[in-house]
């Protein structure tokens, strides 16, 4: 079984798009995929409880077999860090609940994808941040960043933090959006490659991520 923890240099950088693309690639190859965002904030209430948009997209990309807490353990309404959003609702985030859902979802999976909320240092509780949770998941880390201005610094700082925390950095992905200047994105990727000894991928479409599957 292969597994990755997907983090970002910030929120809104394309983590969910990358995670969904990896899931769809693997499903297309006949693999059983568990794509899991355990904690999501900024969820909407459609009348029958909160729905995590990212959690739903991941589950659908993996074949839509996941139900209940395998689609996501925690959903919070406030669009804030999990520690802030959970405190606002008076809900404690349990290591055991996170670990149990991950273990059950991973059974018989060929590929496990765990997407963090926000960036590497986003707090989950007073004593746990996303980096600590990634260590609990025990998976190589894929860092996702923007392709445009500022990404070199953000990507290198996040990559350095992952490696300093003792986790394996599997790859760095620059998520290229339609409005991005491709030549500028390619230049950013090259500058990062000069400073990192892991694959640095420019992702414009799912096929660009095939090396990770």
Backbone as CSV, one residue per row, in Angstrom:
resi,resn,N_x,N_y,N_z,CA_x,CA_y,CA_z,C_x,C_y,C_z
1,UNK,0.846,-1.201,0.000,0.000,0.000,0.000,0.881,1.251,0.000
2,UNK,0.557,2.195,-0.860,1.244,3.473,-0.901,0.371,4.514,-0.211
3,UNK,1.018,5.434,0.521,0.248,6.494,1.157,1.027,7.794,1.128
4,UNK,0.261,8.910,1.068,0.839,10.242,1.091,0.039,11.124,2.036
5,UNK,0.748,12.043,2.672,0.098,13.129,3.394,0.297,14.380,2.551
6,UNK,-0.803,15.041,2.197,-0.731,16.210,1.322,-0.928,17.467,2.162
7,UNK,0.078,18.319,2.158,-0.010,19.591,2.869,0.215,20.715,1.876
8,UNK,0.039,21.955,2.349,0.208,23.097,1.464,1.068,24.173,2.083
9,UNK,1.541,25.078,1.255,2.279,26.229,1.751,1.343,27.235,2.397
10,UNK,0.045,27.075,2.169,-0.970,27.984,2.705,-2.319,27.344,2.404
11,UNK,-3.381,27.999,2.816,-4.705,27.526,2.438,-5.032,28.025,1.024
12,UNK,-5.831,27.265,0.297,-6.268,27.679,-1.028,-5.218,27.593,-2.108
13,UNK,-4.206,26.744,-1.913,-3.128,26.654,-2.909,-3.329,25.517,-3.908
14,UNK,-4.362,24.706,-3.708,-4.622,23.622,-4.651,-4.440,22.230,-4.080
15,UNK,-4.401,22.100,-2.748,-4.223,20.772,-2.135,-5.319,19.800,-2.547
16,UNK,-6.566,20.271,-2.495,-7.683,19.370,-2.794,-7.662,18.969,-4.263
17,UNK,-7.355,19.914,-5.154,-7.268,19.579,-6.583,-6.198,18.523,-6.811
18,UNK,-5.047,18.692,-6.199,-3.958,17.718,-6.364,-4.362,16.363,-5.789
19,UNK,-4.959,16.354,-4.603,-5.354,15.089,-3.976,-6.404,14.376,-4.815
20,UNK,-7.379,15.121,-5.323,-8.399,14.518,-6.189,-7.777,13.983,-7.473
21,UNK,-6.847,14.712,-8.039,-6.201,14.262,-9.274,-5.443,12.965,-9.051
22,UNK,-4.734,12.868,-7.935,-4.027,11.624,-7.610,-5.009,10.470,-7.436
23,UNK,-6.129,10.744,-6.765,-7.136,9.694,-6.555,-7.703,9.211,-7.884
24,UNK,-8.027,10.137,-8.767,-8.619,9.751,-10.053,-7.616,8.969,-10.908
25,UNK,-6.368,9.369,-10.876,-5.345,8.628,-11.624,-5.274,7.183,-11.153
26,UNK,-5.259,7.007,-9.842,-5.149,5.659,-9.290,-6.397,4.832,-9.566
27,UNK,-7.568,5.442,-9.429,-8.819,4.727,-9.723,-8.840,4.290,-11.181
28,UNK,-8.376,5.161,-12.069,-8.341,4.823,-13.500,-7.424,3.641,-13.777
29,UNK,-6.468,3.415,-12.897,-5.559,2.276,-13.042,-6.069,1.031,-12.306
30,UNK,-7.287,1.110,-11.804,-7.883,-0.042,-11.147,-7.519,-0.180,-9.690
31,UNK,-6.977,0.852,-9.072,-6.582,0.777,-7.672,-7.731,1.178,-6.759
32,UNK,-7.735,0.595,-5.570,-8.691,1.019,-4.538,-8.048,2.169,-3.771
33,UNK,-8.747,3.283,-3.706,-8.195,4.508,-3.135,-9.026,4.955,-1.937
34,UNK,-8.333,5.320,-0.882,-8.964,5.970,0.266,-8.427,7.397,0.306
35,UNK,-9.277,8.373,-0.041,-8.899,9.785,-0.063,-9.636,10.481,1.078
36,UNK,-8.894,11.062,1.998,-9.419,11.369,3.323,-8.942,12.745,3.783
37,UNK,-9.881,13.636,4.068,-9.571,14.887,4.740,-10.232,14.825,6.107
38,UNK,-9.493,14.476,7.135,-10.118,14.173,8.426,-10.773,15.358,9.101
39,UNK,-10.231,16.568,8.865,-10.758,17.762,9.523,-10.980,18.839,8.475
40,UNK,-12.186,19.402,8.456,-12.459,20.509,7.542,-13.217,21.596,8.272
41,UNK,-12.797,22.832,8.057,-13.497,23.983,8.617,-14.158,24.771,7.482
42,UNK,-14.988,25.725,7.850,-15.712,26.485,6.835,-16.755,25.654,6.118
43,UNK,-17.314,24.658,6.812,-18.318,23.775,6.203,-19.696,24.452,6.208
44,UNK,-20.531,24.044,5.275,-21.867,24.628,5.122,-22.933,23.659,5.620
45,UNK,-23.987,24.221,6.161,-25.117,23.419,6.640,-26.216,23.462,5.583
46,UNK,-26.489,22.309,4.978,-27.522,22.219,3.947,-28.851,21.725,4.512
47,UNK,-28.984,21.766,5.840,-30.241,21.389,6.470,-30.198,20.052,7.173
48,UNK,-29.245,19.208,6.828,-29.136,17.898,7.479,-27.735,17.699,8.043
49,UNK,-27.128,18.785,8.500,-25.795,18.718,9.083,-24.763,19.388,8.199
50,UNK,-23.601,19.626,8.772,-22.528,20.288,8.041,-21.935,19.369,6.977
51,UNK,-21.598,19.962,5.845,-20.982,19.226,4.740,-19.641,19.876,4.419
52,UNK,-18.606,19.060,4.373,-17.292,19.547,3.994,-17.110,19.411,2.487
53,UNK,-17.005,20.528,1.809,-16.909,20.491,0.345,-15.682,19.711,-0.111
54,UNK,-14.543,19.960,0.518,-13.324,19.233,0.140,-13.462,17.740,0.431
55,UNK,-14.036,17.417,1.584,-14.227,16.011,1.940,-15.088,15.287,0.908
56,UNK,-16.124,15.956,0.448,-17.000,15.357,-0.560,-16.262,15.162,-1.886
57,UNK,-15.489,16.161,-2.297,-14.746,16.045,-3.554,-13.755,14.891,-3.503
58,UNK,-13.070,14.732,-2.385,-12.100,13.646,-2.256,-12.786,12.288,-2.319
59,UNK,-13.872,12.146,-1.572,-14.574,10.862,-1.558,-15.095,10.506,-2.950
60,UNK,-15.614,11.492,-3.668,-16.105,11.235,-5.018,-14.969,10.851,-5.963
61,UNK,-13.831,11.523,-5.837,-12.684,11.213,-6.699,-12.165,9.801,-6.450
62,UNK,-12.350,9.313,-5.226,-11.873,7.970,-4.871,-12.875,6.878,-5.238
63,UNK,-13.990,7.243,-5.840,-14.974,6.252,-6.249,-16.273,6.313,-5.485
64,UNK,-16.363,7.244,-4.527,-17.593,7.496,-3.767,-18.061,6.301,-2.953
65,UNK,-17.105,5.502,-2.480,-17.475,4.354,-1.635,-17.434,4.701,-0.147
66,UNK,-16.772,5.775,0.217,-16.576,6.134,1.612,-17.855,6.732,2.204
67,UNK,-18.181,6.316,3.412,-19.382,6.804,4.080,-19.038,7.258,5.499
68,UNK,-19.924,8.076,6.066,-19.828,8.514,7.461,-18.459,9.120,7.757
69,UNK,-17.778,8.658,8.824,-16.526,9.312,9.209,-15.368,8.997,8.270
70,UNK,-15.569,8.059,7.339,-14.533,7.815,6.341,-14.517,8.916,5.282
71,UNK,-15.541,9.734,5.256,-15.543,10.917,4.385,-14.880,12.100,5.091
72,UNK,-14.776,12.018,6.414,-14.195,13.078,7.220,-14.699,12.970,8.639
73,UNK,-13.793,13.037,9.606,-14.179,12.818,11.002,-14.794,14.069,11.618
74,UNK,-14.204,15.233,11.326,-14.652,16.480,11.944,-15.003,17.514,10.881
75,UNK,-16.155,18.182,11.107,-16.597,19.284,10.254,-16.988,20.453,11.153
76,UNK,-16.456,21.612,10.841,-16.749,22.802,11.648,-17.226,23.932,10.747
77,UNK,-18.113,24.751,11.281,-18.711,25.830,10.491,-17.767,27.018,10.315
78,UNK,-17.043,27.378,11.351,-16.197,28.567,11.309,-15.014,28.353,10.357
79,UNK,-14.793,29.256,9.399,-13.650,29.120,8.493,-12.371,29.626,9.162
80,UNK,-11.806,28.781,10.006,-10.626,29.154,10.788,-9.787,27.904,11.004
81,UNK,-8.660,28.060,11.679,-7.839,26.902,12.024,-8.663,25.914,12.844
82,UNK,-8.399,24.612,12.715,-9.187,23.628,13.470,-9.241,23.893,14.974
83,UNK,-8.143,24.355,15.565,-8.146,24.623,17.006,-9.150,25.718,17.360
84,UNK,-9.245,26.730,16.512,-10.166,27.849,16.748,-11.602,27.422,16.456
85,UNK,-11.806,26.744,15.328,-13.154,26.331,14.929,-13.743,25.317,15.899
86,UNK,-12.925,24.379,16.354,-13.425,23.372,17.295,-13.743,23.992,18.652
87,UNK,-12.911,24.942,19.100,-13.175,25.614,20.374,-14.468,26.410,20.309
88,UNK,-14.755,27.018,19.157,-15.978,27.805,19.002,-17.219,26.945,19.155
89,UNK,-17.099,25.651,18.802,-18.242,24.744,18.901,-18.172,23.853,20.138
90,UNK,-17.110,24.002,20.926,-16.976,23.199,22.140,-16.753,21.730,21.865
91,UNK,-16.079,21.430,20.761,-15.832,20.035,20.362,-14.338,19.736,20.468
92,UNK,-13.992,18.673,21.174,-12.602,18.252,21.261,-12.232,17.359,20.092
93,UNK,-11.016,17.510,19.593,-10.536,16.676,18.486,-9.713,15.541,19.071
94,UNK,-10.139,14.325,18.816,-9.572,13.123,19.435,-8.574,12.433,18.520
95,UNK,-7.385,12.165,19.034,-6.395,11.383,18.284,-6.940,10.000,17.945
96,UNK,-7.647,9.398,18.900,-8.156,8.039,18.701,-9.181,8.008,17.564
97,UNK,-10.060,9.006,17.500,-11.067,9.043,16.438,-10.410,9.216,15.077
98,UNK,-9.402,10.069,14.996,-8.688,10.265,13.737,-7.979,8.990,13.308
99,UNK,-7.308,8.355,14.257,-6.544,7.142,13.941,-7.453,5.985,13.561
100,UNK,-8.592,5.869,14.229,-9.512,4.771,13.942,-10.087,4.877,12.538
101,UNK,-10.513,6.069,12.145,-11.067,6.252,10.797,-10.004,5.988,9.740
102,UNK,-8.785,6.460,9.982,-7.705,6.223,9.024,-7.411,4.741,8.880
103,UNK,-7.393,4.021,9.990,-7.096,2.583,9.947,-8.184,1.821,9.201
104,UNK,-9.440,2.141,9.470,-10.534,1.435,8.801,-10.582,1.760,7.313
105,UNK,-10.364,3.006,6.976,-10.405,3.382,5.568,-9.258,2.811,4.767
106,UNK,-8.138,2.582,5.439,-6.943,2.080,4.759,-6.984,0.591,4.470
107,UNK,-7.902,-0.125,5.119,-7.996,-1.578,4.909,-8.226,-1.878,3.428
108,UNK,-7.392,-2.718,2.874,-7.507,-3.172,1.479,-7.263,-2.068,0.452
109,UNK,-6.796,-0.900,0.895,-6.540,0.187,-0.052,-5.177,0.009,-0.713
110,UNK,-5.112,0.318,-1.989,-3.830,0.346,-2.696,-3.135,1.690,-2.526
111,UNK,-3.939,2.746,-2.364,-3.401,4.091,-2.207,-4.227,4.823,-1.151
112,UNK,-3.527,5.414,-0.185,-4.165,6.220,0.855,-3.659,7.646,0.730
113,UNK,-4.592,8.585,0.627,-4.271,10.005,0.499,-4.914,10.741,1.666
114,UNK,-4.111,11.385,2.481,-4.617,12.145,3.625,-4.295,13.617,3.400
115,UNK,-5.323,14.433,3.310,-5.128,15.865,3.077,-5.266,16.643,4.377
116,UNK,-4.261,17.438,4.679,-4.323,18.286,5.852,-5.189,19.511,5.609
117,UNK,-5.464,20.229,6.686,-6.215,21.486,6.606,-5.217,22.634,6.686
118,UNK,-5.212,23.495,5.679,-4.280,24.614,5.688,-2.844,24.153,5.506
119,UNK,-1.927,24.838,6.188,-0.508,24.547,6.030,0.078,23.704,7.142
120,UNK,1.383,23.569,7.105,2.112,22.627,7.949,2.011,22.942,9.440
121,UNK,1.955,24.204,9.806,1.929,24.584,11.216,0.542,24.976,11.718
122,UNK,-0.480,24.697,10.954,-1.838,25.041,11.393,-2.191,24.241,12.649
123,UNK,-2.651,24.904,13.714,-2.951,24.191,14.958,-4.264,23.407,14.911
124,UNK,-4.205,22.196,15.431,-5.390,21.351,15.574,-5.927,21.438,16.996
125,UNK,-5.019,21.374,17.944,-5.309,21.582,19.368,-4.129,22.352,19.951
126,UNK,-4.220,22.678,21.226,-3.100,23.379,21.862,-1.818,22.557,21.807
127,UNK,-1.969,21.233,21.816,-0.789,20.358,21.864,-0.553,19.600,20.556
128,UNK,-1.226,19.982,19.484,-1.090,19.251,18.224,-1.307,20.192,17.049
129,UNK,-0.366,20.157,16.094,-0.579,20.902,14.850,-0.589,19.924,13.688
130,UNK,-0.724,20.450,12.470,-0.844,19.573,11.307,0.424,18.748,11.106
131,UNK,1.575,19.301,11.459,2.823,18.553,11.367,2.807,17.337,12.292
132,UNK,2.292,17.531,13.511,2.204,16.420,14.455,1.248,15.346,13.977
133,UNK,0.132,15.772,13.379,-0.799,14.784,12.839,-0.175,14.023,11.678
134,UNK,0.557,14.731,10.816,1.231,14.067,9.701,2.206,13.008,10.212
135,UNK,2.889,13.296,11.312,3.794,12.310,11.901,3.020,11.080,12.362
136,UNK,1.808,11.283,12.893,0.971,10.162,13.311,0.523,9.324,12.123
137,UNK,0.287,9.974,10.990,-0.148,9.260,9.785,0.967,8.376,9.231
138,UNK,2.219,8.804,9.443,3.400,8.031,9.016,3.405,7.798,7.510
139,UNK,3.337,8.892,6.790,3.331,8.809,5.327,4.286,9.849,4.757
140,UNK,4.891,9.561,3.615,5.665,10.592,2.922,4.782,11.798,2.623
141,UNK,5.380,12.964,2.616,4.633,14.218,2.495,4.776,14.800,1.096
142,UNK,3.653,15.224,0.533,3.630,15.976,-0.714,3.243,17.407,-0.363
143,UNK,4.106,18.356,-0.699,3.837,19.769,-0.452,3.280,20.389,-1.726
144,UNK,2.148,21.089,-1.596,1.522,21.772,-2.724,1.648,23.277,-2.521
145,UNK,2.075,23.960,-3.582,2.189,25.415,-3.518,1.653,26.059,-4.780
146,UNK,1.451,27.358,-4.713,1.067,28.117,-5.903,2.220,28.117,-6.899
147,UNK,1.902,28.419,-8.146,2.936,28.446,-9.174,3.519,29.842,-9.370
148,UNK,2.846,30.871,-8.840,3.221,32.244,-9.147,4.161,32.898,-8.161
149,UNK,4.136,34.198,-8.138,5.055,35.014,-7.354,4.986,34.670,-5.868
150,UNK,6.159,34.532,-5.256,6.243,34.241,-3.830,6.364,32.778,-3.500
151,UNK,6.148,31.916,-4.484,6.075,30.490,-4.174,7.431,29.887,-3.841
152,UNK,8.516,30.424,-4.377,9.835,29.850,-4.085,10.094,29.879,-2.582
153,UNK,9.925,31.033,-1.976,10.150,31.162,-0.538,9.191,30.279,0.258
154,UNK,7.903,30.341,-0.072,6.910,29.568,0.676,7.169,28.065,0.563
155,UNK,7.495,27.615,-0.630,7.725,26.186,-0.835,8.971,25.707,-0.101
156,UNK,10.043,26.476,-0.205,11.286,26.057,0.445,11.154,26.064,1.963
157,UNK,10.487,27.058,2.510,10.293,27.089,3.957,9.468,25.896,4.433
158,UNK,8.393,25.571,3.702,7.568,24.426,4.093,8.333,23.123,3.948
159,UNK,9.063,22.963,2.843,9.857,21.754,2.637,10.902,21.593,3.739
160,UNK,11.549,22.686,4.097,12.546,22.632,5.167,11.911,22.224,6.495
161,UNK,10.714,22.733,6.770,10.028,22.387,8.011,9.664,20.902,8.047
162,UNK,9.173,20.389,6.917,8.820,18.960,6.845,10.049,18.104,7.145
163,UNK,11.159,18.398,6.499,12.369,17.590,6.681,12.967,17.782,8.070
164,UNK,12.924,18.988,8.600,13.438,19.233,9.947,12.623,18.472,10.992
165,UNK,11.335,18.266,10.714,10.482,17.505,11.626,10.686,15.995,11.488
166,UNK,11.579,15.587,10.592,11.921,14.182,10.469,11.023,13.368,9.571
167,UNK,10.198,14.038,8.743,9.330,13.312,7.827,9.933,13.280,6.429
168,UNK,9.557,12.276,5.689,10.041,12.132,4.315,9.271,13.070,3.388
169,UNK,9.999,13.862,2.634,9.388,14.726,1.630,9.377,13.973,0.311
170,UNK,8.189,13.601,-0.166,8.074,12.790,-1.381,8.186,13.632,-2.639
171,UNK,7.584,14.827,-2.625,7.566,15.671,-3.815,7.030,17.037,-3.447
172,UNK,7.311,17.986,-4.314,6.725,19.314,-4.214,5.977,19.587,-5.510
173,UNK,4.727,20.003,-5.398,3.868,20.216,-6.561,3.474,21.683,-6.642
174,UNK,3.741,22.308,-7.788,3.248,23.648,-8.046,1.952,23.530,-8.844
175,UNK,0.869,23.999,-8.253,-0.450,23.904,-8.869,-0.641,25.076,-9.833
176,UNK,-0.648,24.774,-11.115,-0.726,25.801,-12.158,-2.190,26.057,-12.505
177,UNK,-2.623,27.288,-12.337,-3.994,27.672,-12.664,-4.044,28.281,-14.060
178,UNK,-5.225,28.290,-14.686,-5.322,28.788,-16.071,-4.759,30.191,-16.268
179,UNK,-4.883,31.051,-15.259,-4.415,32.428,-15.408,-2.917,32.591,-15.171
180,UNK,-2.244,31.531,-14.713,-0.815,31.625,-14.411,0.020,31.710,-15.682
181,UNK,1.100,32.440,-15.596,2.079,32.517,-16.681,2.934,31.251,-16.627
182,UNK,2.816,30.395,-17.640,3.480,29.096,-17.603,5.000,29.239,-17.571
183,UNK,5.549,30.179,-18.334,6.995,30.338,-18.348,7.511,30.777,-16.972
184,UNK,6.750,31.624,-16.295,7.114,32.050,-14.943,7.030,30.876,-13.976
185,UNK,5.973,30.061,-14.108,5.826,28.877,-13.264,6.979,27.901,-13.471
186,UNK,7.379,27.712,-14.725,8.503,26.818,-15.026,9.794,27.349,-14.414
187,UNK,9.984,28.652,-14.459,11.163,29.260,-13.847,11.161,29.044,-12.334
188,UNK,10.001,29.223,-11.704,9.901,28.986,-10.262,10.232,27.541,-9.928
189,UNK,9.707,26.615,-10.717,9.978,25.200,-10.478,11.466,24.898,-10.586
190,UNK,12.132,25.489,-11.570,13.562,25.255,-11.753,14.363,25.802,-10.581
191,UNK,13.996,26.966,-10.096,14.690,27.532,-8.943,14.535,26.644,-7.708
192,UNK,13.363,26.072,-7.540,13.138,25.178,-6.399,13.931,23.888,-6.577
193,UNK,13.981,23.357,-7.802,14.745,22.128,-8.062,16.228,22.292,-7.723
194,UNK,16.752,23.480,-7.937,18.157,23.727,-7.622,18.439,23.613,-6.131
195,UNK,17.384,23.694,-5.323,17.555,23.759,-3.877,16.940,22.580,-3.133
196,UNK,16.251,21.702,-3.853,15.656,20.518,-3.244,16.048,19.274,-4.023
197,UNK,16.233,18.173,-3.319,16.620,16.928,-3.990,15.449,15.970,-4.109
198,UNK,14.230,16.501,-4.275,13.033,15.676,-4.476,12.363,16.131,-5.761
199,UNK,11.478,15.318,-6.332,10.772,15.746,-7.540,9.980,17.038,-7.314
200,UNK,10.092,17.972,-8.253,9.305,19.200,-8.240,8.455,19.178,-9.505
201,UNK,7.136,19.063,-9.321,6.224,18.848,-10.435,5.372,20.083,-10.693
202,UNK,5.228,20.428,-11.959,4.266,21.444,-12.370,2.978,20.730,-12.751
203,UNK,1.890,21.022,-12.066,0.643,20.299,-12.298,-0.385,21.205,-12.954
204,UNK,-0.583,20.998,-14.257,-1.644,21.689,-14.986,-2.843,20.771,-15.177
205,UNK,-2.586,19.471,-15.222,-3.640,18.451,-15.353,-3.195,17.216,-14.596
206,UNK,-4.143,16.311,-14.375,-3.876,15.142,-13.547,-2.672,14.340,-14.032
207,UNK,-2.533,14.226,-15.339,-1.434,13.416,-15.899,-0.055,13.900,-15.454
208,UNK,0.043,15.163,-15.078,1.332,15.712,-14.638,1.772,15.125,-13.325
209,UNK,0.864,14.442,-12.623,1.166,13.853,-11.322,1.382,12.350,-11.390
210,UNK,1.428,11.801,-12.575,1.481,10.345,-12.761,2.685,9.723,-12.070
211,UNK,3.784,10.463,-11.941,4.999,9.912,-11.320,4.788,9.532,-9.862
212,UNK,3.748,10.070,-9.230,3.500,9.786,-7.813,2.625,8.555,-7.595
213,UNK,2.070,8.003,-8.655,1.142,6.869,-8.520,1.832,5.566,-8.929
